[in-house]
Amino acid sequence: MNGIKKNLSKWMYWFILAVAIILVYKFLDNFAEISTAINNFLGIITPFLIGTLLAYLLYIPALRIERKIEKSKNKFIRKRARGLSVLITYILAILVIIVLINVILPVITESIVELLNNLQGYWNETVTRLNELPEDSFLKSPQVSNIVKLVGESLQNIDLQQYLNPEKITEYVKSVVGVASGIFDVFVTIIVSVYMLLQRRQVVRFFERLGGAIFDKKVCNKIGDYFENANNIFFKFISSQLIDAVVVGVLVTIILSLLKVKYAVLLGFMIGLFNMIPYFGAIIAVTISILITIITGGLSQAIIMGIVVIILQQIDANVINPKIIGNSLELSPLLIIFAVTVGGAYFGVLGMFLAVPVVAVLKIVVNDYIEYKIKTAR
């Protein structure tokens, strides 16, 4: 009898293996069709995914507003705290978007267009200044001359005005909006995000019950702890980086304006935006800003601007950022650089931004696993 069970188990193993191989073969053989079906499905549920992400981003401000409303002495208002908090949150979000579109975006767009239109003239002026330097100057070495010549030829071969002017930029924005989300998709996204905020407790409760049905209580509690830790890390990182980017962007814009640096708003916005990417963002933004200032204002102004911005970056890294974030994510610089590099290589700018909180969560999981294995080995 044991021999029959053993043979049956053996045949079942080979049967399951054969079925798995056939399924994998069929999947690879029809990969194009399956990939198309998956892409179509993702396209359909994109408004739901974006709505969920929007609700996630607006959760903290909505929660804080709700807690403020719950302290109201008016019973009618207290009973409707959640609905009022969601309404106020969306009104504030719309006001921020209106300010960005009508105040900041036009200035930045105008600066970009003006810079690109005058880039050739700025470059010719820079070359003239280089030619006026003494012959023994480092900037007149063959290596620098070859780079200058190469950049100059590249600029002459590119018709920037053909692709970048106010009309073209408007067309690009409209086409992106049109492709990414139609009126229906925008409507669905907003509705999904509103319902997610209004019924967040029911949603969380559903997943808690689902986890309890699939896993035992100990595993379910552990998953809940990981989810809570991950949630706290993502909220703390994303919100702090956004606030820090705004603070740095405003400070840089003010300082560059006082230094009479051309395109101060554009450079301040870029440095603040890139500052959201740990380590690499600040280096890239400052390097680009120095190059633009060399072309538009000369070497001496670029050196002063570079020194001032680097000092401000150090103040941000050691004073402003820690104050905003509070407790750090406790990640070593080496691990952060590794995470940003890998995230950028596979997922672009978004990957560079989200790599740090993802690695912070993975670090918690790995540390718990190591501690668990050490305890069980004793």
MIGU-470287 format. One line per field, with one value per residue (C-alpha): x, y, z; residue in one letter. Coordinates in steps of 0.25 Angstrom, whole numbers. Layout:
<nodes>
c1 <- (X_...)
c2 <- (Y_...)
c3 <- (Z_...)
rest <- (A_...)
</nodes>
This chain:
<nodes>
c1 <- (0_11_18_5_4_19_18_5_12_23_14_6_19_23_9_9_23_19_6_15_25_13_7_20_22_8_11_24_18_6_14_10_-4_-4_5_-6_-17_-10_-7_-21_-26_-16_-21_-35_-32_-22_-33_-35_-20_-18_-30_-25_-11_-18_-26_-13_-6_-17_-20_-11_-16_-31_-28_-22_-34_-44_-38_-38_-53_-56_-52_-63_-74_-85_-91_-96_-81_-75_-84_-80_-65_-60_-68_-65_-50_-50_-57_-47_-35_-40_-42_-28_-22_-30_-25_-10_-12_-18_-6_4_-3_-6_6_18_17_16_29_36_31_35_49_51_47_55_67_66_64_76_85_93_95_99_109_115_118_124_133_137_141_149_157_160_167_182_188_194_180_174_161_169_175_173_163_154_155_151_139_135_136_128_117_116_115_103_96_97_91_79_67_62_51_45_42_41_33_21_11_19_19_4_2_11_4_-10_-6_0_-13_-21_-14_-12_-26_-39_-51_-57_-44_-42_-56_-54_-41_-47_-59_-50_-41_-53_-59_-46_-44_-59_-59_-44_-48_-57_-46_-35_-45_-48_-33_-32_-43_-37_-24_-30_-37_-24_-14_-13_-14_1_4_-7_-3_12_6_-1_11_19_8_7_22_23_11_18_31_25_17_28_38_29_22_36_43_31_32_47_47_38_46_59_53_48_61_69_60_61_76_79_70_78_91_84_85_77_66_66_52_55_68_61_50_59_68_56_50_63_66_55_64_74_89_89_78_85_98_91_83_95_103_93_90_105_106_94_100_113_106_97_105_120_129_131_116_115_125_118_105_111_117_105_96_105_106_90_90_99_90_78_84_89_78_66_64_66_56_45_47_49_55_63_60_73_79_94_98_104_90_83_93_91_76_75_85_77_63_67_73_60_49_55_53_41_49_60_50_43_55_59_46_45_59_55_43_52_62_51_47_61_65_53_56_71_66_56_66_76_65_61_75_78)
c2 <- (0_9_6_10_23_26_23_31_43_41_41_53_61_58_61_75_78_74_83_95_93_93_106_113_109_114_127_129_125_134_145_156_154_152_165_172_167_171_185_187_182_192_203_200_201_212_222_213_212_227_230_221_228_241_237_232_245_253_244_251_266_260_253_265_274_264_263_279_278_267_277_287_290_289_275_277_280_269_258_262_263_253_258_273_269_262_274_284_276_276_291_293_284_291_304_299_294_307_315_306_307_322_328_318_310_322_328_315_313_327_325_312_317_330_321_312_323_330_318_320_335_331_321_330_340_329_325_340_341_328_333_346_338_337_326_319_318_304_307_309_295_286_277_289_294_281_280_295_292_279_286_298_289_281_294_299_286_286_295_297_307_296_288_297_310_314_309_295_294_297_286_276_278_277_264_258_261_256_243_241_244_247_254_241_236_249_248_233_236_247_239_227_236_243_229_224_235_235_220_217_210_200_198_195_186_178_175_172_162_156_154_148_138_134_134_131_141_142_144_154_162_162_166_178_182_182_190_200_202_203_213_222_221_225_236_242_241_247_258_262_262_271_281_281_283_295_301_299_304_317_320_317_326_337_336_335_347_355_351_356_342_341_331_330_325_314_310_310_302_292_291_289_278_271_272_261_251_247_250_250_260_272_269_268_281_289_285_289_302_305_302_311_322_321_323_334_342_338_329_339_339_324_322_331_324_310_313_320_308_298_304_305_290_287_295_287_274_276_286_288_273_266_276_273_258_257_243_238_225_220_216_217_226_214_207_220_222_207_208_221_216_203_210_220_209_201_211_225_237_232_220_229_236_224_215_220_217_204_200_205_195_184_186_185_171_166_170_163_151_151_152_141_132_135_132_119_114_116)
c3 <- (0_4_-10_-17_-10_-13_-28_-28_-22_-31_-43_-38_-36_-51_-56_-49_-54_-68_-67_-62_-73_-83_-77_-77_-92_-95_-88_-95_-109_-107_-100_-110_-108_-93_-92_-101_-92_-79_-85_-89_-75_-68_-78_-73_-58_-59_-54_-42_-39_-41_-32_-21_-22_-21_-9_-2_-5_1_13_23_20_20_33_40_35_40_54_54_50_61_71_67_77_66_66_52_47_56_50_36_39_29_17_20_22_8_2_8_4_-10_-10_-5_-15_-27_-21_-21_-36_-40_-34_-40_-54_-54_-46_-46_-59_-68_-62_-63_-77_-82_-76_-83_-96_-95_-91_-102_-112_-108_-105_-118_-115_-100_-105_-116_-104_-96_-107_-109_-94_-95_-106_-99_-87_-87_-95_-82_-76_-73_-80_-93_-93_-105_-97_-93_-107_-113_-104_-107_-122_-120_-112_-122_-134_-127_-124_-138_-143_-134_-138_-124_-128_-137_-125_-113_-114_-106_-116_-117_-102_-101_-111_-104_-91_-97_-104_-91_-84_-96_-97_-82_-77_-84_-78_-74_-68_-60_-55_-50_-44_-35_-32_-28_-19_-12_-9_-4_5_10_12_16_29_21_11_22_30_17_15_30_29_15_22_34_25_17_28_43_53_56_41_39_51_45_31_38_45_32_25_36_36_21_21_32_24_11_17_24_13_2_10_16_2_-4_7_7_-8_-7_4_-4_-17_-11_-3_-16_-24_-14_-13_-28_-30_-20_-28_-41_-47_-60_-59_-44_-43_-53_-46_-32_-37_-44_-31_-22_-31_-33_-18_-16_-21_-10_-13_-28_-30_-23_-31_-44_-42_-37_-48_-59_-51_-52_-66_-70_-61_-68_-81_-77_-67_-68_-60_-48_-46_-47_-37_-27_-30_-29_-15_-10_-14_-9_5_4_1_12_22_16_18_32_38_29_24_38_44_34_34_49_51_39_32_38_24_21_10_3_3_-1_-13_-17_-16_-24_-35_-37_-36_-47_-56_-56_-53_-57_-49_-41_-38_-32_-24_-18_-17_-3_4_-3_2_16_16_11_22_32_26_25_39_45_36_41_56_54_48_60_70_64_62_78)
rest <- (M_N_G_I_K_K_N_L_S_K_W_M_Y_W_F_I_L_A_V_A_I_I_L_V_Y_K_F_L_D_N_F_A_E_I_S_T_A_I_N_N_F_L_G_I_I_T_P_F_L_I_G_T_L_L_A_Y_L_L_Y_I_P_A_L_R_I_E_R_K_I_E_K_S_K_N_K_F_I_R_K_R_A_R_G_L_S_V_L_I_T_Y_I_L_A_I_L_V_I_I_V_L_I_N_V_I_L_P_V_I_T_E_S_I_V_E_L_L_N_N_L_Q_G_Y_W_N_E_T_V_T_R_L_N_E_L_P_E_D_S_F_L_K_S_P_Q_V_S_N_I_V_K_L_V_G_E_S_L_Q_N_I_D_L_Q_Q_Y_L_N_P_E_K_I_T_E_Y_V_K_S_V_V_G_V_A_S_G_I_F_D_V_F_V_T_I_I_V_S_V_Y_M_L_L_Q_R_R_Q_V_V_R_F_F_E_R_L_G_G_A_I_F_D_K_K_V_C_N_K_I_G_D_Y_F_E_N_A_N_N_I_F_F_K_F_I_S_S_Q_L_I_D_A_V_V_V_G_V_L_V_T_I_I_L_S_L_L_K_V_K_Y_A_V_L_L_G_F_M_I_G_L_F_N_M_I_P_Y_F_G_A_I_I_A_V_T_I_S_I_L_I_T_I_I_T_G_G_L_S_Q_A_I_I_M_G_I_V_V_I_I_L_Q_Q_I_D_A_N_V_I_N_P_K_I_I_G_N_S_L_E_L_S_P_L_L_I_I_F_A_V_T_V_G_G_A_Y_F_G_V_L_G_M_F_L_A_V_P_V_V_A_V_L_K_I_V_V_N_D_Y_I_E_Y_K_I_K_T_A_R)
</nodes>
